[in-house]
């Protein structure tokens, strides 16, 4: 397993340590989980932005749900 060294100001370190202590986790567990969550969020946002851009560029127009239900002859 690799080791990463972070330099943080003492004030921030005490905040990180308190958070880790309150969650019964080590600093390593907290930093790893937070970093992975951030990377996943950024990836999800990028994919969503690309999908939205593709949708807009396609010229496709969405259909209101009321029209969909009317086609099925269903009551809402």
N, C-alpha and C positions, 0 to 999 in steps of 0.2 A: 504494500500500500504506500502511496506517495504521501509526502508531507508538504504542506504549504504554510508559509509563515506570513502573518498579517501584522502590520504595524497600525495600531489604533491608539488614539488619545485615551488617557486614563479615564476620563469622564465617560466616554462611549464604552470602554471596557467594562466599567461597573454596571452600565445599563445592560450590556450583553450577558454578563454573569448573572445578574438578577433575573433576567428573562429565562436563562437556562435553568437556574435553580428553581424558579417558580414552575417550570415545566418538567422538572426531574430529568433533564437531559444534559449532556456535556456540550461544551461550546462547539466541538467538532460536529456533533449531531445537529445542532441548531443551524450552524453555518451551511452545512451540506444540504439540509432540507430546504432552507431558504433559497439557496442558490439554484437548486434543482427546480423549485417552484417558480422562481423568477424566469429561468430559461424556458420552462414549459409555457408560462403565460405569454412571453414574448413570441414564442413559436406559434402558439394558437392565434395570437393577434395578427401575425404576419399572414398566416393561412386565411384567416377571416378577411383581411384586407384584400388579398389576392382574389378570393372568391367573389367579394363584392365588386371589385373592379371588373372581373370577367362578366358578372351579371349586368353591370351598367353598360359595358361595351357591346354586349350581345344584342342590346336593343329589346330584349324580352320584357314584356309588361306583365306584371302579376295580375291575377284575377281575384277580385274580392271574394271572401269566404261566403258571402250571401249568394253570389252567383254559383259557387260550387254546390252549396246545399240545394239551391233551386234546381240545378241539373239533376240532382239525385232525388228530387221531389221529396225532400225531407224537411221537417219543421225544426226550427232552431229554438 
